[in-house]
Amino acid sequence: MQTLTEQAAALDSGQTTARALVENGLARIADPDGEGGRAFLTVYRAAAPAVAEALDVLRRARRAPGPFAGIPVSLKDLLDVAGEVTTAGSRALADAPAAASHAPVVQRLLAAGFVPVGRTNMTEFAYSGLGLNPHHGTPRAPWDRAAGGRIPGGSSSGAAVSVADGMATVAIGTDTGGSCRIPAACCGIVGFKPTARRVPTEGVLPLSPTLDSVGPLARSVADCALVDAVLAGEAPRPPAAADPGRITLAVPDMLFLDDLEAPVAETFELAVRRLAGAGMRIVQAHFPALAVLREVNAGGGISPPEAFAWHRDLLARRGADYDPRVRVRIARGGDASAADFAALLAARSRIRRAMDAATAPYDALLSPTIPILPPRIADLADDAAYLRANAMVLRNTSVANFLDRCAISLPCHAPGAPPVGLMLTGETMGDARLFAVAAAVERALAG
């Protein structure tokens, strides 16, 4: 399947049309043997081809809005689209009013000429890293489908599957604790979490306003960088890969490497050797500030009280319509006192300052994206197993959100092997440098 960059070149040369790209994506969504019925909650079967045809006319007249005019994109069901109800994968918002306007990120995509093919399924209200949805079904990750299905990762589950299965060229997700990077790792694609303040979150149904960010999922680092620039209102440019000999990556000696499943550990170690062989300097580093993260977040962290503040009235009215696993955990956010929350935010500021100083000598932190392989969906029927798996998949990725940093996950496994994501965590507002480093890492792994 082609990348965004390849499709844009094919459109420019006349080798394909927007209509052809969109119809191919819609055909994959409609395939009864595929995952489209679970990956999408809404499909723009009539609107998407019409928009694509109009963009083809503009391109022939040399009036296309940009190089990405006609590229199919999927939108996570958290993003406002004018005239549509944003349900966040839930039945509790079925009677909510339709959005009066597009979210700014949606408006920017439309202005650039991207063609939305539909709204993607997700963990209800984005409140899990596993991607399960009892209301609409759970799309299965590409690996091991014949054996019954593995989790797609969450909460941007349908987003990742839409890209992995060629239903959309790129997808827009959100990331509050890993919700772009976890599904990217589970589905063998690239997922990017920007520094949150770079991309507007207005018109995006919130989980935790302090931690929420909006990011792309795609088939390459360059694709993510280009879409991220559109979302941020910046000029899209493919990243120039950094010189491997000038890259220093730090592997934290605690937390990130704890309790790795054997295939993840082996694949990560092989990736580290390949990066070192390409000339990158890889060092194991100790960061004392990481040692207190678990203690500081022992009460559940920032998300539960912020989520409860938004959901309090809806829970009272429509609580029976929630996924019970989501409802119970959001409701616990009401137990946090104002003093506890204030202390947590103060601790976050201290830890961020300490980590900023400690990681300054490095270009990025290097780790597995998630410490386990995607679990079988059937193995998570038990609540205890569900909670254990959810905690594990969120453990590594949530650090970047807590530290207010950018981070990216890219696949590092061999073709056909179980999916393993390699995560690079950059600095706050160091997104451009992180893309340059990630492009070099991607090249080294491919070589």
Phi and psi in degrees as a GROMACS rama.xvg file:
@    title "Ramachandran Plot"
@    xaxis  label "Phi"
@    yaxis  label "Psi"
@TYPE xy
-78.2961  151.568  GLN-2
-82.6117  170.718  THR-3
-56.437  -45.4122  LEU-4
-60.5993  -42.7916  THR-5
-67.9376  -40.9468  GLU-6
-66.504  -39.6758  GLN-7
-61.365  -40.0299  ALA-8
-66.0552  -39.7711  ALA-9
-66.7922  -37.32  ALA-10
-64.6764  -43.6408  LEU-11
-64.7282  -36.0299  ASP-12
-85.7294  -7.51434  SER-13
83.9177  8.26116  GLY-14
-71.945  -19.6741  GLN-15
-147.959  176.432  THR-16
-128.879  160.73  THR-17
-60.3472  -41.103  ALA-18
-58.6588  -43.4287  ARG-19
-64.9238  -42.8764  ALA-20
-62.9593  -45.0092  LEU-21
-68.0586  -43.0838  VAL-22
-66.1824  -33.6265  GLU-23
-63.6418  -43.8323  ASN-24
-62.9734  -43.187  GLY-25
-65.3958  -35.3965  LEU-26
-64.7177  -38.5513  ALA-27
-67.3421  -37.829  ARG-28
-62.8288  -40.0478  ILE-29
-80.573  -10.8715  ALA-30
-57.6517  117.492  ASP-31
-65.2476  -18.5139  PRO-32
-92.8355  0.430786  ASP-33
-101.99  -166.673  GLY-34
-102.546  5.80574  GLU-35
-57.6359  -37.9198  GLY-36
-65.23  -24.2584  GLY-37
-99.6221  -26.7351  ARG-38
-77.5256  -27.0799  ALA-39
-117.408  139.618  PHE-40
-96.9975  -30.1041  LEU-41
-137.202  135.641  THR-42
-121.647  130.144  VAL-43
-88.647  67.5088  TYR-44
-64.4256  -35.4715  ARG-45
-93.6667  -43.4589  ALA-46
-68.5041  -42.1436  ALA-47
-62.4348  -47.4307  ALA-48
-63.7664  -34.9399  PRO-49
-64.8429  -43.7162  ALA-50
-64.1818  -42.2951  VAL-51
-61.0848  -42.6397  ALA-52
-62.0794  -42.0189  GLU-53
-62.4132  -39.6171  ALA-54
-68.2695  -33.398  LEU-55
-63.8594  -40.0362  ASP-56
-62.1283  -44.7573  VAL-57
-63.085  -38.8618  LEU-58
-65.9081  -41.8986  ARG-59
-63.6971  -28.5578  ARG-60
-89.6375  6.95614  ALA-61
60.534  36.4012  ARG-62
-124.908  19.6009  ARG-63
-62.5716  143.064  ALA-64
-67.5354  -12.6815  PRO-65
169.49  179.085  GLY-66
-66.5522  -18.2181  PRO-67
-98.1051  9.04777  PHE-68
-63.7143  115.569  ALA-69
106.239  -3.28066  GLY-70
-77.6498  126.483  ILE-71
-71.7129  134.141  PRO-72
-132.551  145.876  VAL-73
-108.027  150.161  SER-74
-118.99  126.155  LEU-75
-61.6659  144.529  LYS-76
-74.7045  24.3502  ASP-77
-101.389  -12.1118  LEU-78
-94.4385  130.521  LEU-79
-68.9666  131.855  ASP-80
-123.187  125.721  VAL-81
-53.1725  130.51  ALA-82
86.2101  -0.113012  GLY-83
-122.087  151.048  GLU-84
-83.8007  129.199  VAL-85
-88.834  108.809  THR-86
-99.8453  -12.041  THR-87
55.1212  35.6964  ALA-88
70.5322  15.9341  GLY-89
-117.764  158.862  SER-90
-92.8235  -11.9239  ARG-91
-70.9667  -16.9979  ALA-92
-106.822  16.149  LEU-93
-59.2184  -30.1995  ALA-94
-99.7541  13.3471  ASP-95
-72.2967  154.002  ALA-96
-69.228  152.764  PRO-97
-68.7568  152.852  ALA-98
-65.7923  137.707  ALA-99
-79.4157  -23.5798  ALA-100
-151.78  165.62  SER-101
-71.4573  145.942  HIS-102
-59.6699  145.849  ALA-103
-51.9668  -38.2395  PRO-104
-66.2267  -35.845  VAL-105
-67.7689  -43.5764  VAL-106
-60.307  -39.1235  GLN-107
-67.1098  -38.6906  ARG-108
-63.5892  -44.8009  LEU-109
-63.2834  -40.9431  LEU-110
-63.6247  -31.0408  ALA-111
-81.2007  -9.15037  ALA-112
97.1505  4.19433  GLY-113
-63.9755  146.964  PHE-114
-111.824  107.516  VAL-115
-65.4286  131.411  PRO-116
-102.127  -10.7924  VAL-117
164.692  176.706  GLY-118
-105.79  132.43  ARG-119
-96.5452  150.324  THR-120
-64.2564  160.619  ASN-121
-162.901  164.226  MET-122
-58.3999  134.559  THR-123
-51.6371  126.958  GLU-124
55.0759  21.3409  PHE-125
64.3082  22.4442  ALA-126
-99.9191  53.3  TYR-127
-179.5  152.913  SER-128
-94.939  5.91853  GLY-129
-94.4492  -32.5133  LEU-130
93.9827  7.51261  GLY-131
-76.9463  141.778  LEU-132
-141.074  108.277  ASN-133
-74.2119  -15.8146  PRO-134
-80.3796  -42.7714  HIS-135
-117.747  2.31841  HIS-136
88.2808  164.299  GLY-137
-117.448  118.258  THR-138
-66.2463  141.587  PRO-139
-91.6418  142.209  ARG-140
-62.4944  155.223  ALA-141
-62.1259  -35.4018  PRO-142
-74.7239  134.09  TRP-143
67.4771  28.5842  ASP-144
-63.8037  -36.672  ARG-145
-62.973  -22.5427  ALA-146
-90.6505  7.82146  ALA-147
120.622  -24.3047  GLY-148
114.378  135.985  GLY-149
-109.125  158.455  ARG-150
-61.2374  146.21  ILE-151
-84.3266  -9.46891  PRO-152
84.2493  154.488  GLY-153
-143.083  174.793  GLY-154
-88.2699  -9.6123  SER-155
-82.8173  58.6791  SER-156
-67.1579  -55.1088  SER-157
-62.8629  -31.507  GLY-158
-58.8932  -48.907  ALA-159
-66.3569  -44.1715  ALA-160
-65.5302  -34.7143  VAL-161
-62.3557  -36.0998  SER-162
-78.7967  -45.9831  VAL-163
-59.5424  -34.0117  ALA-164
-96.8371  6.48438  ASP-165
73.2966  20.0342  GLY-166
-79.233  -25.7106  MET-167
-142.567  151.806  ALA-168
-76.871  -39.493  THR-169
-137.88  160.671  VAL-170
-134.734  151.229  ALA-171
-109.479  124.823  ILE-172
-124.215  -174.121  GLY-173
-126.773  159.444  THR-174
-143.643  107.278  ASP-175
-107.918  -28.5278  THR-176
-145.171  8.69174  GLY-177
138.216  12.2567  GLY-178
-73.0481  -8.43932  SER-179
-95.6172  -40.3486  CYS-180
-77.3745  -37.6707  ARG-181
-63.4268  -52.4705  ILE-182
-63.8553  -31.8226  PRO-183
-60.9714  -44.0069  ALA-184
-64.738  -41.9126  ALA-185
-68.3264  -29.102  CYS-186
-106.818  4.54868  CYS-187
73.3396  31.9013  GLY-188
-126.118  -168.884  ILE-189
-106.58  135.782  VAL-190
-134.13  136.905  GLY-191
-123.477  133.983  PHE-192
-109.995  113.832  LYS-193
-77.5431  165.272  PRO-194
-57.3215  124.185  THR-195
-54.1178  -40.0958  ALA-196
-69.4396  -14.5371  ARG-197
-72.3965  -27.9333  ARG-198
-118.909  126.551  VAL-199
-64.9076  140.388  PRO-200
-107.646  4.5864  THR-201
-59.8858  140.443  GLU-202
75.9703  12.1222  GLY-203
-115.667  121.098  VAL-204
-59.7961  124.794  LEU-205
-80.5989  151.114  PRO-206
-107.844  -57.8079  LEU-207
-140.773  99.4768  SER-208
-53.6198  -28.418  PRO-209
-69.2183  -31.983  THR-210
-112.703  -16.2002  LEU-211
-62.4699  141.856  ASP-212
-146.212  160.148  SER-213
-117.71  127.339  VAL-214
-145.671  168.287  GLY-215
-95.4437  155.609  PRO-216
-124.524  135.797  LEU-217
-158.162  -172.307  ALA-218
-96.486  -4.26263  ARG-219
-153.429  163.748  SER-220
-63.8344  -42.9311  VAL-221
-61.1474  -41.5217  ALA-222
-60.7082  -44.2809  ASP-223
-63.1011  -40.3832  CYS-224
-63.876  -41.3195  ALA-225
-66.5885  -44.6842  LEU-226
-69.3803  -39.1237  VAL-227
-57.0003  -40.6497  ASP-228
-63.6486  -40.4451  ALA-229
-62.077  -46.144  VAL-230
-61.4248  -35.8684  LEU-231
-86.1303  -3.1132  ALA-232
74.2234  27.8311  GLY-233
-107.732  167.489  GLU-234
-74.7686  120.674  ALA-235
-71.0888  125.594  PRO-236
-140.52  133.629  ARG-237
-63.8113  140.26  PRO-238
-70.7059  139.444  PRO-239
-83.2771  123.603  ALA-240
-60.4717  134.486  ALA-241
-67.8659  155.463  ALA-242
-67.079  118.206  ASP-243
-55.0556  -34.0209  PRO-244
-69.6888  -9.82575  GLY-245
-112.074  15.5683  ARG-246
-107.126  128.72  ILE-247
-120.872  122.146  THR-248
-114.614  135.886  LEU-249
-106.496  126.971  ALA-250
-98.0496  110.747  VAL-251
-61.0689  139.621  PRO-252
-88.7532  8.49395  ASP-253
-143.717  158.988  MET-254
70.6701  -64.8463  LEU-255
-64.4369  -30.6852  PHE-256
-104.098  5.36472  LEU-257
-70.7252  137.245  ASP-258
54.4972  42.027  ASP-259
-71.2269  136.313  LEU-260
-65.3143  143.241  GLU-261
-52.3592  -48.2433  ALA-262
-62.7173  -32.0488  PRO-263
-67.891  -46.0245  VAL-264
-60.4301  -44.512  ALA-265
-66.2357  -42.7674  GLU-266
-67.6269  -39.3978  THR-267
-64.4142  -44.1002  PHE-268
-61.8186  -39.7339  GLU-269
-64.8315  -40.801  LEU-270
-62.5486  -42.448  ALA-271
-59.9106  -42.8105  VAL-272
-63.9973  -38.2544  ARG-273
-69.0129  -38.1982  ARG-274
-66.6238  -41.3215  LEU-275
-63.2965  -39.5  ALA-276
-65.3692  -24.7045  GLY-277
-82.7676  -3.05264  ALA-278
107.905  -1.06322  GLY-279
-78.2335  146.187  MET-280
-92.1416  119.639  ARG-281
-114.112  122.065  ILE-282
-126.996  143.558  VAL-283
-87.5241  130.087  GLN-284
-130.868  148.888  ALA-285
-104.229  127.406  HIS-286
-122.223  97.8783  PHE-287
-55.8561  -31.4139  PRO-288
-62.5565  -27.4164  ALA-289
-67.5766  -24.4476  LEU-290
-65.8647  -22.7238  ALA-291
-99.1774  -0.547132  VAL-292
-60.0767  -45.6745  LEU-293
-63.8603  -41.2214  ARG-294
-65.3156  -43.876  GLU-295
-63.6137  -35.9855  VAL-296
-98.7314  14.694  ASN-297
-59.8604  -28.2223  ALA-298
-81.9482  3.57919  GLY-299
116.778  -17.8467  GLY-300
89.9963  -163.343  GLY-301
-78.906  -35.5838  ILE-302
-61.325  -46.3767  SER-303
-58.5794  -49.7106  PRO-304
-66.5199  -34.9251  PRO-305
-69.631  -38.7993  GLU-306
-65.0935  -42.9587  ALA-307
-61.9878  -37.7759  PHE-308
-58.3771  -39.1018  ALA-309
-76.4631  -37.4108  TRP-310
-90.1143  -9.3333  HIS-311
-51.4791  -51.2032  ARG-312
-70.4685  -39.1506  ASP-313
-66.0928  -38.4319  LEU-314
-60.3766  -39.9119  LEU-315
-65.8592  -35.1437  ALA-316
-87.7221  -41.5554  ARG-317
-128.974  24.1526  ARG-318
-56.0032  -32.526  GLY-319
-66.9168  -17.9984  ALA-320
-88.8635  -5.61285  ASP-321
-77.687  154.978  TYR-322
-60.4846  122.921  ASP-323
-54.3729  -34.6854  PRO-324
-67.8729  -31.4091  ARG-325
-78.7619  -44.6719  VAL-326
-58.6409  -46.2669  ARG-327
-63.2602  -42.1284  VAL-328
-74.4586  -35.4658  ARG-329
-66.5754  -42.0897  ILE-330
-60.1956  -31.4056  ALA-331
-64.2722  -21.8207  ARG-332
-63.3368  -19.7746  GLY-333
-73.0878  -10.6267  GLY-334
-82.3884  -14.4881  ASP-335
-75.2172  133.591  ALA-336
-84.2763  160.22  SER-337
-60.9808  -37.3625  ALA-338
-66.0264  -41.44  ALA-339
-63.8241  -41.3263  ASP-340
-67.3511  -40.8463  PHE-341
-62.6507  -39.7273  ALA-342
-66.0081  -37.2049  ALA-343
-64.7956  -43.2168  LEU-344
-65.031  -37.0901  LEU-345
-65.7604  -41.3374  ALA-346
-64.1365  -38.6319  ALA-347
-59.5673  -43.7249  ARG-348
-61.4187  -42.0546  SER-349
-63.9301  -45.5626  ARG-350
-66.3155  -39.3928  ILE-351
-61.2147  -44.2114  ARG-352
-63.0094  -42.3725  ARG-353
-64.4995  -42.3327  ALA-354
-71.2568  -34.6245  MET-355
-58.176  -42.5481  ASP-356
-70.7162  -39.4276  ALA-357
-72.0752  -31.2041  ALA-358
-96.2431  -0.199988  THR-359
-54.4958  -35.3099  ALA-360
-73.3037  -7.5565  PRO-361
-113.616  153.187  TYR-362
-80.0247  -27.9584  ASP-363
-171.355  160.163  ALA-364
-87.3149  142.339  LEU-365
-119.567  130.571  LEU-366
-163.502  167.562  SER-367
-66.4625  146.914  PRO-368
-66.8856  -51.587  THR-369
-128.183  148.203  ILE-370
-82.812  -4.20721  PRO-371
-130.24  161.822  ILE-372
-73.2611  157.749  LEU-373
-57.9251  121.509  PRO-374
-67.8954  158.01  PRO-375
-67.7969  138.168  ARG-376
-59.405  -40.6897  ILE-377
-64.2941  -24.9102  ALA-378
-79.0565  -4.25617  ASP-379
-107.229  16.4316  LEU-380
-65.9103  -31.2944  ALA-381
-78.7622  133.269  ASP-382
-61.8443  -37.3861  ASP-383
-65.1811  -41.8555  ALA-384
-65.0329  -39.6403  ALA-385
-59.8945  -47.7471  TYR-386
-66.8788  -38.7118  LEU-387
-62.999  -47.7681  ARG-388
-64.5304  -40.2936  ALA-389
-62.1903  -43.411  ASN-390
-63.3027  -39.0664  ALA-391
-67.7248  -44.551  MET-392
-71.0215  -25.3263  VAL-393
-87.2363  -14.8472  LEU-394
-58.5225  -51.9355  ARG-395
-75.8514  -42.7287  ASN-396
-69.3937  -34.0555  THR-397
-66.6057  -16.8445  SER-398
-61.6932  -42.6106  VAL-399
-63.0181  -38.4243  ALA-400
-66.1609  -43.2657  ASN-401
-61.7823  -37.4939  PHE-402
-86.986  -1.4919  LEU-403
60.4071  49.6805  ASP-404
-118.569  170.414  ARG-405
-92.43  155.054  CYS-406
-159.493  153.423  ALA-407
-141.014  143.806  ILE-408
-116.042  131.65  SER-409
-133.072  149.628  LEU-410
-69.0607  141.369  PRO-411
-129.535  10.4262  CYS-412
-90.7355  162.381  HIS-413
-74.7694  152.99  ALA-414
-54.3665  131.061  PRO-415
86.1291  -12.6957  GLY-416
-82.432  163.728  ALA-417
-56.3554  141.055  PRO-418
-71.3577  132.989  PRO-419
-134.909  128.29  VAL-420
-97.1402  141.817  GLY-421
-106.61  122.977  LEU-422
-107.807  134.101  MET-423
-114.358  125.21  LEU-424
-111.618  119.703  THR-425
-97.0512  -161.853  GLY-426
-94.8047  163.289  GLU-427
-60.0766  125.144  THR-428
64.0423  18.319  MET-429
-98.7485  31.1708  GLY-430
-62.4107  -42.6738  ASP-431
-63.7506  -42.8517  ALA-432
-65.3629  -39.2436  ARG-433
-63.1278  -40.8854  LEU-434
-62.3928  -39.3544  PHE-435
-64.659  -41.2699  ALA-436
-67.5383  -43.1158  VAL-437
-63.9376  -36.17  ALA-438
-63.1396  -39.1584  ALA-439
-68.0291  -39.8495  ALA-440
-64.291  -44.4811  VAL-441
-58.4905  -43.9286  GLU-442
-63.9864  -41.9301  ARG-443
-64.8284  -41.1929  ALA-444
-67.212  -35.2297  LEU-445
-71.9635  -28.9903  ALA-446
